[in-house]
């Protein structure tokens, strides 16, 4: 009996080592990671923002960006979904983001603003660069609305622009975009979020430039 038990235990250990079965019962699929992407600029973060240029470049102002989640539930690499019950949220079990969305969105916004040259310079608030305007960007929601199959990718943010010199709020606006999901699967959900993010950035960047031009 003991010899049979030892042989059985050895087989179980070998199967676990090979990744054939799960210690929690049943086969478990591998977790897949997706990159949140700006479809206008591509998904790469391989770029370096320029240092502040001449004072008359663009609108002559230096913009700093500070991005935070409005709710800690979204401060994660997990993809969030809702089945339609009011206030209910959950995480996909086998799919996630390669980077927290709030950080990803902040860097794509920085890139968009820099490439359009509407400001003298743009940087993250943590960069140590001295700025004229501070954009407080708050990620309100980013989730799959699965109330109706195959679902909708929803992304919303609020933007508050502060005059860094006298710490007054000069403009505030909410931005939201919803993108239909083509299939009921994580890859299609990620693609929907890419379209939603692109839509939000398409709106927020011209708004920033318009406010900056009026403050010059």
N, C-alpha and C positions, 0 to 999 in steps of 0.2 A: 504493500500500500504506500509506504513512504517513497519507494523507488518510483512508483507511478506518479505521485504528487510532485517529486522533484523534476521528472521529465515534463509534466504539464506546465510547471512554473517556468522551466527553461524555455519552452515554446512560446509562452506568453511574453516573456522578457524579450525574446528574439523578435517577435512580431511588433512589440512596441518600439524597439530600437529601429526597426525598418520602416516605421511610420504606417504600418498596415492597419492597425486598429487604434481606437481611442480608449484611454483609461477611464473615460466617463461613459462608455457604452455607445456602440455604433460607430460607423465611420464618420469622420468629421472632415468637410472640405477645407482646403487651405484658404486662409484669409487673403483677399485681394485688395491692393491699394491703388487708388486713383489720384491723378493730379488735377486739381482745380485749375482751369486754364482760362485766360483771356483770349478769345478767338480772334481779336484784332491784332494782338501782339505775339501770339504763340504762347506756349506753356513754359518756355525757358526763363529762368531767373539769371542767366549768365550775362549780366550787364553791370556797369558801374556808373552811378549818377555822377554828373560833373559837379565840380566845386562852383560856388557862386561866381558869376561873371561880372561884367560891368553893371553899374547901378542903373543904366538906362536900358538894359537888356529885357526883352519881354515887357511886362508891366512894371519892372524895377523892383518887385517884391520877392522876398524869399519865403516859400511856403514850407511849413513843417507839418508832418502827418503823425497823428497818434490814434491808433485803432485799438478798440477793446470790444469784447462781447457784452451785450446788454444783460445777458443771462449766462451764468456759468455752465449751463447745460450744453451750450453751443461752443464752449471753449474746449474743444476736443478734436481728435482726428477721426472720430466715429461719424458715420453718415446718419442723420436723423430722419425719422419718418413719423407720420401720423396717419392712423387708419380712419380718421374722421370724427372720433369722439372729442367733444370740446375740451381743449386743454391737455389732451393726451399726446405724449411723445415717446418714442422708443429709438433704439440704436440698431442698425443693421448688424447682424452677428458676424458675418463673414466678409464684410466690405468696409473700407475706411479710406480716409484721405492720407496722402503722404505728408501733409503739413496742415496745421490748424488753419481753417478757412480765414479767420480774421487776419492772420499774419500774411497769408497769401494775397488776400484782397488788398491789403495795405501796400504791399510791394508792387502789385500790378497798377494800382492807382498812381503811385510814385512814378512808375515807368511811363504811363500814359501822359501825365502832366509834363514830365521832362522832355519827352519826344516832341511835344507840340510847341515848346519854347514860349509858352504864354507867361511864365514867371522867370525871374532872373535865375532862380534855382529852386529845387524841391528836394527835401530829404526827410527821413524819419526823425521824429522828435528826439529819439535816443541817440542821434548821430553826433551831438555836441555842436552842431552848426547853429549860429545865431539867426533867428528868423524874424520876419515881420508879421506873418499870419500863422496861426495854429489851427489846423483842421482836426477837430475831435470827431472821429468816425466811429460810430457804434453799430456793431452787427446786431440787428434786432432778431432776425430769424433766418435760418437756412435749413429747409427741411423738405422732404418729399411728402406732398399731400396725396395720400393714397385713398382718399374717400371714394374716388371713382377710378376704376382701372383704365389705363395702366398708371395713371397718376400725373402729378404736376410738380415741377421743381420750383420752389418759392424762395426768393432771396430778398431781404429788405434791410436797409441801413438808414440811419439818421446822420446827417452831417451838420456840424456846428462850427462856424468859422469865427475865430477869436482874434482880435487885434492884440498881438503879443506885447505891444508897447504899453497900452493902458488897460489890458485885460478886460476888454468889453466885447460882447458878442455882436458881431456885425451882420451875420446872416445865419439862418437855420432852415434846413429842408429835409424832408423824408424822401427816400427813393426806394422803389420796389419793382420787381420784375418777376413774372411767372412764365415758365416755359413748359409746354406739354412734353411728357415723356413718351417715347415711341413704343417701348416694350417694358414689361414688368420684370426688370432685372437691374442689378446695380450699375452695370456699364452704361445702360441707357439713362439711368438716373444721373450719373456723373456727367454725361453729355448734356442733359437738360440743365444742370447747374452751370455748365460752361456758357450756355446761351443766356441764362439768367444773369450771370455775372457780367457778361459782355454788354447786355442791355443796360444794366445799372451804371457801368463805367461810361457808356455812351452818353448818358444823361448828366452824370455828376461832373465830368471834366469840363464841358462847356459852361456849366453853372459856376464852377470855381473861377474860370477865366473871366466870366462876365462880372462877377463880384469883385475880383481883383482889379479889373480895368476901371471900375467905378471908384475904387478906393485909392487909386494912384494919385 
